[in-house]
Amino acid sequence: MRLGSILLILIIGFFFATCGDEEPTIIDVSSEWNRSNLNPVFRDLIPEENYEVASDPHVFYDENGSLKMIYSGDMDGHTSIKLANGTSPSNWEKDQALLYEVGSSGRDIHKETAFYRKSSSGKHQIYYIGYSDVETYQSEVYMAEADQLTGPYTQMELPVVPRGTLANKDVYLITSPSIVEHEDKLFMCFLGWNDSPGEVTEIWVIGATSTDDGHSWTDFQIVDTRIGAEGQVTKVKENEFVAVRTSTYQDKEAIFYATASHPFGPWNEQSEPILIQQNPVFEKDEVIAPQITIDPDTGEEYLYYTGADHQAGWWIMLATKK
């Protein structure tokens, strides 16, 4: 099993009932969203293990209008942050590993759930969780910067959000950071766990703010942002945000969609999911890590998410509005 897979399985095991080995039954729910007939739209094979790992997609348009994706993949046996290029929303090619070397902290041996932004100074920033040991999973939020999207990246010596007391909660580990700009300030939302994956009993959605281009974070607070588990926040335009998350619908995993005028809410979530676990091959065990990407020219929304069969791999999937 891949190191990155362990956390995702445990998250779903904590929040939701598992589906076991039974094929998912199809639940007929009216939705504006259709899966791409090209799914999975992206794979990353580990040849020596005959296993595929491409998870936690963060898809964005760069300053030239080109489609880019950073994702969690394998590099020398460790979960790392990798880059892919898109010629269309459904056509992707692998580029390179961006973040795989251990930073000066010595604690970010494994890296996952990355989020990209271009800073006001023109720096390319990648936020990610890093941890040294998959058993204890003491993950924290790190940030790396580069002059070019393809690097080389300078990894900050210390985590920008360390584990510890945050929002008056004793946070054992952190996952799923999302960073958006609003009213000349950066807002981060992430998940804080009260214990290791095998012992966790409570998970909070926590928010923080930054006024120095994301190098330091303060004002930690419990927020309503709908990202748990493993979801992301996307800024549509000023005073308009969308969040997607995985939860359950009847006996299946499903992706829910919410909107707000502020990154910390209050959020208005649709009562019905926009996508339900259905594909018996590529969504056999999970549909997780959803994200909405907006085409800056047309305003069209794309839902990227991860499908999984724990015995075969993790893949990037796509759905679009009808």
Secondary structure, DSSP 8 states (H G I E B T S, - for coil): --HHHHHHHHHHHHHS---TTS---------SEEE-TT-SSB--EEGGGTEEE-EEEEEEE-TTS-EEEEEEEEETTEEEEEEEEEEETTEEEEEEEEE-S--TTS--SEEEEEEEEE-TTS-EEEEEEEES-TTT---EEEEEEESSTT---EE-SS-SB-SEEETTEEESEEEEEEEEEETTEEEEEEEEESS-TTT---EEEEEEEESSTTSS-EEEEE-----TTT-EEEEEETTEEEEEEEEEETTEEEEEEEEESSTT---EE-SS-SEE---TTTTSSEEEEEEEEE-TTT--EEEEEEEEETTTEEEEEEEEE-
